[in-house]
Amino acid sequence: MLDKLIVTALQLAKFFALIAFGYLLRRKALLPDQTGVVLSKLEVLLFLPALCFRTMSRNFRLQVIQEQGSMILVSLAVVTITFLLSRLLARGFSDNRDIREVYSYSYTIPNLGYLGYPLVLSLFGEMMLFRYMVYAIPYQIFIYTFGIYMLNPKRAWNVRSVINPSMIALFLGIAAGMTEIRIPAIAMETLDLAADCMAPVAMILTGFVLGAFTPKQLILKRKVH
């Protein structure tokens, strides 16, 4: 038990070191403010899709549907209950509907991708990351359907919102895994390089976003938390 705690602590220390580095880059103005937008686009358009496809293509097989089906149902139940509770909690933060929707979304959706994926991968390996991704499927559907509706002041949504690089990579990876298509080694090695960038860039991005706030604001302001 102690060994597991030590391993977890060491992994978290690495992540928080990168977060601190990103925070200092922003606070010291060593990089332009648009850096966060660039890093975020790299994550969304390249690194995260590469990780999703690699994990699913290597691990998703026909028997998985039966083995992991209950996990999807559990996840769906958790999302539903959490969302209903979030509607009540959000009322205590603002009378503005748009701001309440932001709080409700934040309470419902944990940091599945930027922090969750790299943390699970580093602590438990690719097979557990695969199971985690299967569990997260209802969350992904919520994010790109009702989640987008919640965060859009115009309350608009269309089917193109669901067609994004991460979702495409996820289901292409499922298809590749189920059919056991042999992917050329050079292609998988390229995906590995991109997927391995996800964790460090995500941590630096997190720190860079937090760098918009002073240490005092991060500690004392309730709404920042």
C-alpha positions as CSV (number, residue, x, y, z in Angstrom):
1,M,0.0,0.0,0.0
2,L,2.8,2.4,0.9
3,D,4.6,1.6,-2.4
4,K,1.5,2.6,-4.3
5,L,1.2,5.8,-2.4
6,I,4.8,6.7,-3.1
7,V,4.4,6.0,-6.8
8,T,1.3,8.1,-7.0
9,A,2.9,10.9,-5.1
10,L,6.0,10.9,-7.4
11,Q,3.8,11.0,-10.5
12,L,1.7,13.8,-9.1
13,A,4.9,15.7,-8.2
14,K,6.1,15.5,-11.8
15,F,2.7,16.8,-13.0
16,F,2.7,19.6,-10.5
17,A,6.2,20.6,-11.4
18,L,5.1,21.0,-15.0
19,I,2.0,23.0,-13.9
20,A,4.3,25.2,-11.8
21,F,6.5,25.8,-14.8
22,G,3.6,26.8,-17.0
23,Y,2.4,29.1,-14.2
24,L,5.7,30.9,-14.0
25,L,5.9,31.3,-17.8
26,R,2.6,33.2,-17.7
27,R,3.3,35.2,-14.5
28,K,6.8,36.3,-15.8
29,A,5.4,37.1,-19.2
30,L,8.0,34.9,-20.9
31,L,5.4,33.7,-23.4
32,P,2.6,35.7,-25.1
33,D,-0.9,35.3,-23.7
34,Q,-2.0,33.5,-26.9
35,T,0.3,30.6,-26.0
36,G,-2.6,29.0,-24.1
37,V,-4.8,29.0,-27.2
38,V,-2.0,27.4,-29.3
39,L,-1.2,24.7,-26.8
40,S,-4.9,23.9,-26.4
41,K,-5.4,23.6,-30.1
42,L,-2.4,21.2,-30.3
43,E,-3.9,19.1,-27.6
44,V,-7.4,19.0,-29.1
45,L,-6.3,18.6,-32.8
46,L,-3.3,16.3,-32.4
47,F,-2.1,15.0,-29.1
48,L,-5.4,13.9,-27.5
49,P,-6.8,12.3,-30.7
50,A,-3.5,10.4,-31.1
51,L,-3.8,9.0,-27.6
52,C,-7.4,8.0,-28.1
53,F,-6.8,6.2,-31.3
54,R,-3.7,4.4,-30.1
55,T,-5.3,3.2,-26.9
56,M,-8.5,2.0,-28.5
57,S,-6.9,0.4,-31.6
58,R,-4.6,-1.7,-29.4
59,N,-7.1,-2.8,-26.8
60,F,-10.7,-2.7,-28.1
61,R,-11.9,-6.2,-29.1
62,L,-15.3,-7.7,-29.6
63,Q,-15.4,-9.4,-26.2
64,V,-14.8,-6.0,-24.6
65,I,-18.4,-4.9,-25.4
66,Q,-19.7,-7.5,-23.0
67,E,-17.0,-7.0,-20.4
68,Q,-17.1,-3.2,-20.3
69,G,-20.9,-2.7,-20.9
70,S,-21.6,-2.3,-17.3
71,M,-19.0,0.4,-16.9
72,I,-20.8,2.5,-19.5
73,L,-24.1,2.1,-17.7
74,V,-22.4,3.1,-14.4
75,S,-20.8,6.1,-16.0
76,L,-24.2,7.2,-17.5
77,A,-25.8,7.0,-14.1
78,V,-23.0,9.0,-12.5
79,V,-23.2,11.7,-15.2
80,T,-27.0,12.0,-14.8
81,I,-26.9,12.2,-10.9
82,T,-24.0,14.6,-10.9
83,F,-25.7,16.9,-13.5
84,L,-28.9,17.1,-11.4
85,L,-27.0,17.9,-8.3
86,S,-24.9,20.6,-10.2
87,R,-28.1,22.4,-11.1
88,L,-28.8,22.9,-7.4
89,L,-25.3,23.8,-6.5
90,A,-24.9,26.4,-9.3
91,R,-27.8,28.5,-7.9
92,G,-25.6,29.5,-5.0
93,F,-23.0,31.2,-7.1
94,S,-24.8,33.6,-9.4
95,D,-28.2,34.9,-10.5
96,N,-26.9,35.2,-14.1
97,R,-28.1,32.2,-16.1
98,D,-25.0,32.0,-18.3
99,I,-22.7,32.0,-15.3
100,R,-24.8,29.4,-13.6
101,E,-24.5,27.2,-16.6
102,V,-20.7,27.4,-16.5
103,Y,-20.7,26.3,-12.8
104,S,-23.1,23.5,-13.5
105,Y,-20.9,22.2,-16.4
106,S,-17.8,22.4,-14.2
107,Y,-19.5,20.4,-11.4
108,T,-20.7,17.8,-13.9
109,I,-17.5,17.2,-16.0
110,P,-14.3,16.3,-14.2
111,N,-10.9,16.8,-15.8
112,L,-11.2,13.6,-17.8
113,G,-8.7,14.4,-20.6
114,Y,-5.9,16.9,-19.8
115,L,-5.3,15.5,-16.3
116,G,-7.2,12.2,-16.2
117,Y,-5.8,10.5,-19.2
118,P,-2.1,11.1,-18.5
119,L,-2.5,10.4,-14.8
120,V,-4.2,7.1,-15.3
121,L,-1.7,6.1,-18.0
122,S,1.3,6.9,-15.9
123,L,0.0,5.2,-12.7
124,F,-1.8,2.1,-14.1
125,G,-0.7,1.5,-17.7
126,E,-2.4,1.5,-21.1
127,M,-4.9,-1.3,-20.3
128,M,-6.4,0.7,-17.4
129,L,-6.4,3.8,-19.5
130,F,-8.4,1.9,-22.1
131,R,-11.0,0.9,-19.5
132,Y,-11.1,4.5,-18.2
133,M,-11.7,5.7,-21.8
134,V,-14.6,3.3,-22.2
135,Y,-16.0,4.5,-18.9
136,A,-15.7,8.1,-20.1
137,I,-17.7,7.6,-23.3
138,P,-21.0,9.0,-21.8
139,Y,-19.0,12.0,-20.5
140,Q,-17.7,12.6,-24.0
141,I,-21.1,12.4,-25.5
142,F,-22.5,14.8,-22.8
143,I,-19.6,17.3,-23.4
144,Y,-20.2,17.5,-27.2
145,T,-24.0,17.5,-27.1
146,F,-25.7,19.1,-24.0
147,G,-22.4,20.5,-22.7
148,I,-21.9,22.7,-25.8
149,Y,-25.5,23.8,-25.5
150,M,-24.9,24.8,-21.8
151,L,-21.8,26.8,-22.5
152,N,-23.2,28.6,-25.6
153,P,-25.1,31.8,-24.6
154,K,-27.1,31.5,-27.8
155,R,-28.1,28.0,-26.7
156,A,-27.4,26.7,-30.2
157,W,-26.2,23.2,-31.1
158,N,-25.7,21.2,-34.2
159,V,-24.5,17.7,-35.1
160,R,-21.1,19.1,-36.3
161,S,-20.3,19.7,-32.7
162,V,-19.9,16.0,-32.1
163,I,-17.7,15.5,-35.1
164,N,-14.4,16.6,-33.6
165,P,-10.9,15.1,-33.7
166,S,-11.1,13.3,-30.4
167,M,-14.4,11.7,-31.0
168,I,-13.4,10.7,-34.5
169,A,-10.2,9.2,-33.3
170,L,-12.0,7.4,-30.5
171,F,-14.4,5.6,-32.8
172,L,-11.9,5.0,-35.5
173,G,-9.7,3.4,-32.9
174,I,-12.6,1.2,-31.8
175,A,-13.2,0.2,-35.4
176,A,-9.5,-0.6,-35.9
177,G,-9.4,-2.6,-32.7
178,M,-12.5,-4.6,-33.4
179,T,-11.4,-5.5,-36.9
180,E,-7.8,-6.0,-35.8
181,I,-6.5,-4.1,-38.8
182,R,-2.7,-4.2,-39.0
183,I,-1.5,-0.6,-38.9
184,P,2.0,0.1,-40.4
185,A,4.7,0.4,-37.8
186,I,5.8,3.8,-39.0
187,A,2.2,5.1,-38.5
188,M,1.9,3.7,-35.0
189,E,5.4,5.1,-34.1
190,T,4.3,8.5,-35.2
191,L,1.1,8.2,-33.2
192,D,3.2,7.2,-30.2
193,L,5.3,10.4,-30.5
194,A,2.2,12.6,-30.6
195,A,0.4,10.7,-27.8
196,D,3.4,11.0,-25.5
197,C,3.3,14.8,-25.9
198,M,-0.2,14.9,-24.4
199,A,0.7,14.7,-20.7
200,P,3.5,17.3,-20.5
201,V,1.8,19.8,-22.7
202,A,-1.5,19.4,-20.8
203,M,0.3,20.1,-17.5
204,I,2.1,23.2,-18.9
205,L,-1.2,24.4,-20.4
206,T,-2.9,24.0,-17.0
207,G,-0.3,26.1,-15.3
208,F,-0.3,28.7,-18.1
209,V,-4.1,29.1,-17.7
210,L,-3.8,29.4,-13.9
211,G,-1.1,32.0,-14.5
212,A,-3.8,34.5,-15.3
213,F,-4.4,34.7,-11.5
214,T,-2.2,35.9,-8.8
215,P,-1.3,33.5,-6.0
216,K,-3.6,35.5,-3.6
217,Q,-6.5,35.2,-6.0
218,L,-6.0,31.4,-6.4
219,I,-6.0,30.9,-2.6
220,L,-8.6,33.4,-1.4
221,K,-11.3,33.8,-4.1
222,R,-14.1,31.2,-3.8
223,K,-15.2,31.7,-7.4
224,V,-11.7,31.0,-8.7
225,H,-11.8,27.6,-6.9
